[in-house]
Amino acid sequence: MNRTLRWLVPLIILAVVAAALYLWLWTGKPEPQPAPIEPPRAAAPTPPAAAATEPPPVQHPIEQAQPGLPAPATEPAPAPAPLPPLAESDKLVQETLLGLVGRDSLLSFLNVSGYIQRFVVTVDNLPRKRAPVRLWPVTPTPGRFVVAGTGDATSLSAENFKRYEPFVRLVEKVDSARAVALYVRFYPLVQEAYQELGYPDKYFNDRLIEVIDHLLATPDLAGPVRLTLPRVAESIKLDRPWVLYEFADPELEARSAGQKMLIRMGFDNEARLKVKLRDLRAKLARSAPKQ
């Protein structure tokens, strides 16, 4: 097997861990068209005196990542093949998927067009209010959002949580060490994509750790999570009213797209995913998560 292809498989899995989370939980709520990416807000013009300001220091250098892979063999392995240019990385991703996991479950929801760019923008958008669906590296999972009760007693259904269990099992099977090692190997392309997104002086691994910490800060809600439907005119017929459900608690509804998706999948599934997130974080950064 081509060494580069072997390295790429865990990268695909790592991207799925971070990106598939939202779409597996997405309720299908319609988006305004077109659905633009949420770019970083344009900074105010820099005063001349501050023009030479140094970029912020890197907090989590990728060189400090510790995947925890087994010790190398006595004979050193050949150096991995050079990375392709970012603009040409799709072909390698497509060949890897078709040649190695063509019938695997991952292929059913991966979007390999601009894959690295999609991974980067997905991670960047998770702490925001919206994460445009058309930019995700995976496709929505089939099935509809399920609720329990009616009226003011409507809540997230335990039946709905079962829809996410296959995804949670998939995440738990991911070899974190190999996934992180692959992320480190392909980090130059990931960083390039992040800079092209509009962050020329920022470091993507710092953003990734920040996003993981943000997801880990999602509140643990063991009890029923109440839902509500926004009021609409009686003359308006809704073909899919379930896509409009919101959290009845304004504090929950105001949370980010990433935190809301973890809440939607249920307490047990959320807890299991947080275990994997902590494992990945421990291998990507030396500092402890922020409390």
N, C-alpha and C positions, 0 to 999 in steps of 0.2 A: 504493500500500500504506500502510495506517495507520502512522504513524511509531512509535507505541507497539508495534505488532506487530513492526516491523522490529527494534526494540531488544530485544524479548523473546526472539527466536530464539537469539541467542548465550547468553543466560542459561540457557536450557534445555540448551544444549550444555555449558556450564560445569558445570551441576549433574550432567549425565550423566558428564562426565569424573571428577568427584569421587565420585559415588554408584554409577555402574554398575560401577566397578572390582570391588566386592565380589561383587555378584550374578552377574556374568559368570563369576566364579571359584568361586562357592558350590557346594559338593559336595552339597548337599541334606541335610546332617546334621539329624536331627530335633531340634526344640527343645522344651523343656518348655512346656506350655500352662497358662495363657496366657503369651505372651512379652512381658514388660513392657519398656518403655524403661528404659535404665540412667540414672536421674536423678543429678544431682550429689548426693553424700552430704551429708546435713544437717549443717550446721556446729554445733559446740558453742555453747551459749548465750554470747553476748558479755558479758563483764564490763562493768559500768556505765562504768568508766573508759575503755573502748575503744569506746564506743558511737558516738563521733563520728569514728572512723577514716575517712580519705579512701579512696575506691575506688582500685584500682591504676591507675597512669597508662597511657594508651593507647600501645602500642609501635609499632603500624603503622596510623597514621591512613589512613582510606580516601581522604582528600583527596590523599595523596601517591602514590596509585596512578598509574602511567604506562603506559597501554595502548599508546601508540605508534601511534595512529591517524593517517591522513593529515591534513595541514593542512586546515582548513575552507575552503569556497569563499569567493569575494569577498563574496557576499551571505550574511549570517548565516542559518543554518537556523532555522526556527521552533522555539520551545521545545517539548520533549516534553510530551505530555499528562500531567496529574497522575496519580500512582500511585493505584490503588484501595486501599481498606482491606485489610489483610491477610486478614481474614475473608472478603473478597469477591474475592480474587485468583484463585481457581480458575477462574472463568468466563473471564477473559482468557486464562489458560493453555490451557483447553480449546478456546476459539475459535481461538487461534493454531495449536494442533496440528491441529485438524480443517480449518482453512481454508488453511494453508500447507504442512503436512507430513503430510497425512492418509495418504498412501501411502508415506511415507518409512519407512526401517527403524527410526527412533527410536520411532515410534508403537507398534511391536510390543512394546516393553518398558518404556514410560513409564507411570507411575501418577500422574495429574494431580490426584488428590484430595488436598488439603492439600499441594500440591507444594513450596511454599517451606518449609513446616514440615518436610517429609520431608528436603529437602536439608540443612537446618540440623542436624537430629538425626543424619543419616547422617554428616556431617562430624565432628560431636562424638563419635560412637561409634567411628570408625575406630581410634583409638589404644587402645581398650578391648579387653577379652578377648572380648566378645560384641557383635554388632550385630544386633538383632532384625530378622528378614527382613520381618515384616509392616509395618515402618515405612519400608522403603526406597522411593524414588521410581521404581524399576524392578522388573520381574518377572524371575524366574530364567530363565536361558537354557536351552533344551532340551539334551538329551544327558546322558550319564553320565560320571562321573569315571573316567579311564583310568589304569591303572598298568602297570608292566612288572615281570616276574619274579614269583617266589612266595616265600612264607616269609620268612626273614630277608633275602632279596635283593630284596624288593619295593621299588620306587622310583617316583617320578613318571615317567610315560611321555612321550616326545617326541610321540606321537600326541595325548596330552591337550593339549599346548601348542598344537597346531594349532587347537583349538576357540576359542582366544582371539585368533587372528590377525585375524579380521574386526573385532573390537572395537578392537584396537590400531590398525588402519588407520583406523578411524573417528576415534579420538582424534587421530591424527597430522594428519588433515585439518582439525581444528578451527582456526579463525582465532583465535589466542590474544588478539590485540589487541581484536577485536570482543567476544569472550567476557568479557574483563576490563572493557571499557567498559560492557557490559550489567550486569555484577555491580555496578559502581559506581553505575549508574543506579538499580538496584533495591535498593541497600544498606539504605535505611531500613526496608523490609519485612523484609529478612533479619535486621537487628539486632533488630527488634521480635519476630520469631519466636524469636530466641536468648534474649531477656529472658524471654519467656513460658515457655521451657524450664526456667527456674530460675536464670538468671544475670543478675539485674537490674543488677549493677554491673560486668559484664564486657563486652568488646568482641569481636564475632564475628570480625572480620578478624584480630585477634590469634590467635584460636583456629584459624582457617583456615591461617595461616602456620605455626603450631605443628604442625598436622596434616601439612601438606606436608613440613616438615622431618622429622617422624617417619617418613613414608613413604620419604623420600630416604635415611634411615638404615637401611633394610632391607638386610641383608647380601647381597652378590652371590655366588651359589653356582653356579659354572659346571659342577660335577660332578654326579653322580647324587645325588638327595635321597631318602634312605631313608624308608620308611613302615612303619607297623606297625598291626595290628588289636588292639584291646583284647580280653582274654580274656573269653569268655562261656561259660556252661554248655553242654555238648554237647547238652542237651535243647532248647535254644532255637534255633529255626530263623530265620535272618535272611533276609528277602526281598530286601533291598538292602544286603549287607555292605559295599559300596564306600563308603557314606556315612559309615562309622565310622572310616575311615583317619585316623591321626594321624601326625605326624612322629616318627620313631624317636629323633631327637635331642631330649632334654628341653628344651634351650635354645631350639630352634626352636619346639617345641610351646607353650612358655610365652610366645611373642611375641603381639602384638596381632592382632586380626582383620584389620586393614589390612595389616600386614607379612606375615602368613601368606598372604593372598590373592596378594600380589605374588610370593612364592616359588612358590606353586602354578602360576603361569602360565608359569614357565620363565625362564631367564636372559635370553634375547634379548628376549622380550616385556617383561620387567621393565625392561631397560635402555632400551628405546624409550619406555616410559611415563615413566621418570624424566626423559628429555629434555624431554617435554612439561610435566611438573611443574616442572622448573627454569625453563622458559620462562614459565609462568604466575606462578611466584613472583617472578621478576625484574620483572614488570609490576605486581605487587601490593604489593611492599615494597622499600624502598631498602637495607635491611641484607642482608648475605650470610647464607646458611644456616649454621646452627650445625654445627660439625664434631663 
